[in-house]
Amino acid sequence: MKDYEEIQRHTLHEYMSLFKRPTIVNLAMDSKIQKTRFFRLINGADMRLSEYFILKGRIRSLAKSGDGLEGLGWECEQLLNPTEVYELSREMSRKIRQKKLQKTVKEFSTAA
């Protein structure tokens, strides 16, 4: 499966899971995406970038994830200059590489 299809499927699932009884009518009214278009998205039509941003924005609003990492990242992109965002990104990548290396060393030492 292509990456964008997986992202689209995950985004739709994440959005729909925020509702108790997600009907196409309710989802369309909340997202301001037409009912017929939402039906096509659910059935595998390619999502437009504007629709992706609408759904991600609604997910952020409904889940109140402003305090989480995603909300913090979004706020950083809005407020910091590109150099500062790049520096934060590099630091996060460094931490991830460090943890992966620690995990690999631990697995290697227990296997030996």
Salt bridges, closest charged atoms under 4 A:
GLU6 OE2 - ARG9 NH2 2.71
GLU14 OE1 - HIS10 NE2 3.67
GLU14 OE1 - LYS56 NZ 3.50
ASP30 OD1 - ARG58 NH2 2.61
GLU51 OE2 - ARG37 NE 2.71
GLU51 OE2 - ARG48 NH1 3.21
GLU70 OE2 - LYS56 NZ 3.91
GLU70 OE2 - ARG60 NH1 3.83
GLU91 OE2 - ARG94 NH2 2.73
